[in-house]
């Protein structure tokens, strides 16, 4: 089935996935970085101080996610999603009206938790659960909201901040999310539970029955506890953490990075368009590839483009290398956005995917919380970006070696 036919047959549910991944941009570091100078000036925070503050909000989100994210397995999808939208809108408004660090913390926590964590979690869990044999295609289409947000939001928000100020910008974000969410989500999910729900329920029931009778499908419907006791998990998870960790740190401090390289901040911000374009192209390429050869065979190698991107950043001096760096990071993001969810669905099944994936995202959020603290304090201590880039390359190499454990040829559990 072609992308066009697949999209035509499932347009509403796929657009629901796109909308939520687009909304996730409001909680991502690349957008918060645009408010960083205003936050530092308004609340008298250094780079390291804001990094610690930002990481504290991120860590709190990580603590909450395993419980809140798992609720998607138990509650109505529309109500669960609208609740997340409401929290995001209220949190954005809280940032706008914050005049102390406590209110700012609560607002950032709410936007980070719903944006960075829940919006993508809802989108990808829904795609992986409702689509089986075309899971890669569904994930690749739903993931298009990420590059769409990365292409539109930085430029738009930067212009609005310059015209209306950062407080009014967050009020506009709150209004936009609330209006778009409560109008579009009920429309996009109309009759979707009825259309896909019976098929998913039948598949889940078959998995439960097969487990009870023979245990043959055991590997396709692991619980969260079983996953955490599986040794493979600890070999393969680092590879899924590299990209969010590195991009959280390097994107948050893109202004000092541009100054270090001698590039204009405006040019580096413009390069997000290249990042988004590469992400779109390789998201659409990797989805069918995953359906064809499996996510297991893609997952260990998805960081290779990012490695070359950091090499370009390390040695390149001409402004064109900024675009090369951003596009190669976009290639890895396009592939990994699909490969991570699909791989865990292949290995651990979809019956408890909400609980499983919320745990994965929680681990990711915990790990990304370290990046602003470490990089912010390294910058305050005078450490150059070249040393941080070399450290990133070492992290990538080690993680890729560990991830080879999931390849079928090395996975002793696969044929059990």
N, C-alpha and C positions, 0 to 999 in steps of 0.2 A: 504494500500500500504506500503510495507516494505521500509526501508531507502535505500536499494540498488536499488530497482525499481524506487523510487522517484528520487534518484540521477542520475540514468542512463537516465531517461526521461528529466531531467532538468540540466544536468551536467554543461553546459557553464554558465548559469546564476548563479547557485549556486557557482561555482568556482570564478566568478566575485565577489560575496559577500565575499568569503574567502580571496581573494587577497586584497580587500580593508580593511578588518579587520586586516589582517597581516600588511599592510602598516600603520595602525593607531598606531602600536607599536612605530614607530619612533617619535611620538609626545607625548608619554606617560611618566609619571613621573619616572617609573622604569628604563627607558633608560637614561633620563636626569640625574638621580642620579649618574650614572657612570661617568659623566663629571663634577660633582659637585666639587671635589677637584681641578681639573684643572681650572675651572671657578673662584673659590675662590682665587686661587693663582695668576692667570693671571690678574684678575681685582680687587684684594684686597678687597674681599667681605667677611663679617662674615656670619655665618649661618642665622641670622636674616636678614642681609642685602640682601643676595641672595634670601631668602624666599620672602621678599617684592618685589624684582625685578622680580622674577619668577611669583609672583601673579599678578603683574601689567600687564605682558604680557597675563596672563590667563584671567584677567578681560577685557582687550581690545578685546580679542577673543570673550568673551561672549557678549559684546556690538554688535559686527559685526554679530554674528551667526543668530539671528532671521531674518535678511534680506537676508544674503547670503544663509543660509540653506533653506529658503522658495523658492528659485529660482528653486529647483529641481522639484517643481510642475509645472513649466512653460517652462523649457528648455529641449532640447534633452539630454538624459542621458549620452551618450558617450562624447559629448562635455563638459558637465558640469563636468564629472569625470576627463577627461584629463586636464581640467583647474586646478582642485584641485591638480593633480599630478605635474603639472608644477610649481605651487606655492610652493609645498613642496620641490621640488628639488632645486629651486632657493633660498629658505630660508635656506636650509641646507648648500648650498654653501656660503651664506652670513655669517652664523655662522663661517664657516671655515676661512673666510677672515676678521673677525671682530677684530679690535684692540682698540675699544672703546666701551663704554656701549651702545651707540645709535645703532650701527650696530648689536651688540649682541642682543639687545632688538628686533630689527626688525626681525632678523633671528629666535629667539626663538618664537616670536609671530607667524610667518608664519608656522613654524613646528608644534607648539601647535595647531594652528587654523585648519590646514588641518589634522593633525594626531589625536589629542584628539577629535576633533569635527567632521570635515567634512567626513573623510573616513568611520567611523562607521555609521554616519548619512546617507550617501548615501547607504551603504550596507543594513542597517536594514530597511530604508524606502522602498527600492526597493523590498526586500523580503516580507515585510508586504503588500505592494501594489499589487504585481504581484501574490501572492499566498493567497488564501482565506481560504479554509477549511483545508489546510495543512500548515498554517502559522507558527505554532510552529516548525514543522520539518524544514521548510526553514530557519527560524531564527537560529535554533540550528546548522544547517550545516554551514551557513554563519559565525556564531560566532566562528567557530573553528579556524579562522585566529588569533583571540586574543591569545589563549593559545599557538598556533604555534609560534607566535612572542615572547611570554613570555618565551618559552622554548629555542628558537634559538638566539634571539637578545642579551640578556644580556651577555651570555657567548662569543658569537662571537664578539660583540663590545668591550667587555673588553679585549679580546685577541688582537684585532686590535689596540686599544688605546695603549696597552703595546708595541706593535711592531712598529707602525707607528706614534703614537702621536694623540692627539685629533683633531687637525686641518685636517690632512690627513684623519682621520676617517670620518669626516663630508663631505669631498669631495667624498669619496667612497660611502657614503650614498646617496648623491645627484645623482651620476652617476647611482647607482643601481636603485633608484626609477624612474628616468627618462627613463632608458632603459627598465626595466621590465614593467613599466606602459604603455609606448607608443607602446610596442610590444604586450603585452598580452590583454590589455583592448579592443582594436578594434576587436581582434580575439574572445574574450569571448562574446562580445555584438553583433557580426555579426548576423543579422536577428532576434535578440531577441525582438526588438521593434515590428517587424512585427508579430512575433509568439505570444507574450503576450499582445501586445498593444491593439489589437481589443477586447480581452476579458475584459481587464481593462476598456477600454473606454465604452464598453457596460454596465459594472457594474456601473461605475460612472454616466452614463446617466440615468440608471434606478433609482439610488438614487436621482438624481436631479428631475426626473419626479415624483417620489413618494412623495418627499417633497412638490413639487408644488401642487400636487393634494390633498393630505390628511395629510401630516405632519407625517405619520406613521414611516418613516425612519429617522425622524429628529435626533434622538439620534445617528445615525450611520454616520452622515456627518456634524458634528459641525465645525464651523470655529474656528480660533484661538481666536478671541474675545469672542465667545460663551463659549469656554472652560475656559477662564480666568474669566468669570462671574459665572461659575459653582462652587458651594460651595464644591463639592466633591474633586475638584482639590487640594484644600489647605489641605485637610485631607490626601490625598494619596501621594502627592509629597515628603514629608520628607522621606518616606520609600525608595524611589528611589534615594535619595541623600546620604544616610548613607555610602554605599559601596564606591562610588568614593571619598567622602570626607576623609574617614578614610584611604583608600589605598594611596591617594595622599600624605597625611601627613606622614604616617608610612613608605611608600616605599621611599619617598624622603630622609628621615633621617634614612635609614636602617643602615648606617655605625655607627652612635652613638648608635642606638638601639642594634646592635650586641655587641658593646663595653660595654654597660650597662648590658646586659645579660651575658657577658663573653663568647660569641660565636665568632668564627672567621667570618670575613666579607665574606670570600670565601665560608664558609659553608652556611651562610644565603643566599648568591647569588645562590648557588646550589639548595637551597630549592625552588627556582622559578620553577624548573622542577616538583616538587610535586604540586605546585600551578597550573601549566599548565595542568598536568595530571588530577587532580581533576576537573578542569574547563571543560576539554574535556568530561569526563565521564558524569558529571551532566548537561552539555549542551545537550548532546544527550539523556539523560533520561528525562529532563524537557520538551523538545520540544513536543514529543508525549503526555506527560502528560497534557500539556497545551491544545493541540488539543482535548483531551478526556474530561477534566473536566473544562476547561476554565482558562484563565490567572487570572481572578478575584479571584479564589479560591487558587491560588498559591502565588500571589503577597504579601499578608500580612505576610506570614511565611518564606519568602526567606532569612531573615537575621538571622534565628536561628543558622545555622552552623557558621556564622561569630561571633556570640556572644560566642559560645563555643571556637572558635579560640582565641579570646581575653582573655578568662579565662585561656586557656592553656599558653598564652604568659605571663599573669600576675603571675601565680603561678609556672610555669615550670622553672626549672633551667638546666636540662640536655639538651644537644644540640638536642636530638631527638624531644623535644617540639617545636623547630623551624620548623621542618618539619610538625608536627601536626598543628601548627598555620597557616602555609602557605597553607596546603591542605584544611583546613576548610574554609579559605578565598576563596580558589579556588572553593569550593562547592557553596558558595553563589554567586560568580561571574558567574559560569556556569548557575545557575538558573536565576539570575536576568537579565543577558544579553538577555534572551528570554522573560522573564515575563514582563519586563517593556514596551517594544515596543508592544508586543501582547496585553497587558492589555489596553493601550491607544488606540490601533486600535479597540478593542472590544467596548470600552466605547464611543469613539468619532468618529470612522469611519476612512476610508482611503482616502476620497475625498480630504481632506486638510491635509493629514498626514505629508507632508514635512514641512508645516508651523507650524503645531502643534508640531511635534517632534523637530524641530529646536528650538522652544521656550523651550521645556523640557531640551534639551541639553544645551541651554544657561543658564538656571537656575542652572543646574548641574555645569557648568563651573564657574559661579559666586561663587557657594558654595565651590567648590574645591579650588578656589583662596584664600580663607580664611585659609585653612589648613597650607600651608607653612609659612604664616605670623605668625599665632598663635603658631604653634609648634616650629618654628625657634626662636621666641622671648621667649617662655617658656624655651627652652633649654639654651638660652643665660642667662636667669635669674636663672638657676640652678634647675628648676622644674624637678622632676624625671619622667621617663616614666610610672611608676606605677599609678601616678595620672592621666595621660593622658588616660591610658587604662580604668580606672574606668569611666572617663568621656565618653569614647566611648561606654561603656556598657550601661550607662544611656541613651545616645542618641538613641541607638538601641531599648531599651525597650519602650521609649516614641513613637518613630516612628512606631513601630509595632502596638501599641494600636491605633494610629490614622488611620493606614492603614486598620483596620478592617471595616472601613466605606464603603469600596468598595465591601465587601462580598455581594452576592445577597440578603441574609436574612436581611441585614441592609440597602440596597440601595433602598430607596423609589422611585427613578426615574426609576428603571429598568423596572417596569411593566406599566409605563405610556404610 
